[in-house]
Amino acid sequence: MSQFLEQLLNALVIGSFYALVALGYSMVYGIIRLINFAHGDLYMLGAFFGYSALLLLGRISLGSGVTGVLLAMLIAMGMTGGLGVLVERVAYRPLRGAPRIIPLITALGMSLFLENAVMVFKPWGASFRVYPVTLGRAGFDLFGVHIGYAHLAIFAMALFLMVGLHLFVERSTYGKAMRAVAFDLEAAQLMGINANRMISLGFFLGSIMAAAAGVMAGLYYGQINFLMGFIVGLKAFTASVLGGIGNLPGAMVGGMLLGVLEVFGTSSVGGQWKDVFAFGALILILVFKPTGLLGERTAGRM
Amino acid sequence: MAMLELSGIHTFYGAIEALKGISLKVEEGEVVALLGSNGAGKSTTLRTVSGLLRPRQGEVRFQGQPIAGLPPDEIVRLGIVQVPEGRRIFGPLTVEENLEMGAFLARGQKARIQEDMARVYDMFPRLKERRRQLAGTLSGGEQQMLAVGRALMARPRLLMLDEPSMGLAPNLVQFIMQTVREINQQGVTVLVVEQNARSALRLATRAYVMETGRITLEGPAAELARNEQVVAAYLGGGR
């Protein structure tokens, strides 16, 4: 029982990261049918922006407390959001209307570009960076298991962001306009909706979710590296396919499910099998239910 | 000055010249019909006006102002709104949300949106009954009503309808045409594209006939309805 609880909490935290990153994959796919393979690198960049923000905030002695962490997260989200919009603007928009394979290859190129740019950027570099803030061990005991407040806070924050995004997309005028563009870009334009702006908004929202996950991952694992987005990106892509790509609740469910699968899978057969579970799940879902778990239930693509 | 004026428009799809020098005029308050068979270039003409396509040559003027090359949302802002062929309503959004999207440029102006929505529901009570329903579940006729209502939410000065009667039962065609007439009587200028020439000529004041990217005939609707060529080609001639 105690082991189970501990694993469950880990699964929820890791699943939150996958889910937050998966949202961006799904949202971008929903709007412009592009699998943005550079998306995992935005998660990595979010972690690095958070790292630098924490260092800077540390100099004005704001860096360690809850306020500092939240502030750093906001800064990282803003920077990464802007960067995501920029990536779309320079790399994908000029290819709108081109055969789909072309922006896909561009996305792979963008991914390599971002990774290598971080690697050669002096303050960040190629080696592992230790996150300036580590999570406190404070918490409480439940059935003999130590539950860290920090872990709960990560999960709660992820949940808060996901619910916020969901409400925005479902209820706000801009969210509805984004869904309208996703469903029928031309018809949306005929209603006076600036499709390019909605596409930018999709990239912005996806990127800030990834950045939040990146900062939280930095805090959780304690170290970051310019390649950290690669595997997480693939896993989050798996999660979005698992839930039904283009479907936002599906991406959240898929991410959580993948976290659970991975943590419980590896705890029973060993850590070296970790990636086998995730990508095995991808293959199974593609073979048996390519629309994903929630892929058919909704009429729309978002 | 005409409300809408196209002069010498050439529009291409890749290497294919779909419009080969179209010139036409729509005066304020008119209902103008654009007739012709499949592939004549009627939809291309509307898509060129609404900014979905950019003409390679020629000019589009709206109230004297050149608009060719403006993005579609700017053109909607000027008061030109198109009801696209095949309705193209937003299936995963509710009926009410579809109407809200029609008023996208007026977002935030709650009173105006409420007022316009009430007017649309007045015109199409069926939509009011189904306001919370996903638009994708509506019948074809209801979807056409929604497409027209959604366009009205943008407060058009020039309403362009692309095949509004397509796939509808005769009594629904009549209802839609009657509604378009009412909309016109409320001061909205109308440009309607139709393959159903009979009902379009009944509705319109003037009409143009298109063939393979060119305008071949034009004149008052009543006159065209008696024209032998038109009768033979589009009105099931000989009868």
Interface residues (C-beta under 8 A of the other chain):
Chain A: T173 K176 A177 R179 A180 F183 D184 E186 A187 A188 Q189 L190 M191 G192 I193 N194 T298 A299 G300 R301 M302
Chain B: S50 G51 L52 P71 P72 D73 V76 R77 V81 Q82 P84 R88 I89 F90 G91 P92 L93 E97 E100 M101 G102 F104 L105 R107 G108 L134 G136 R150 A151 A154
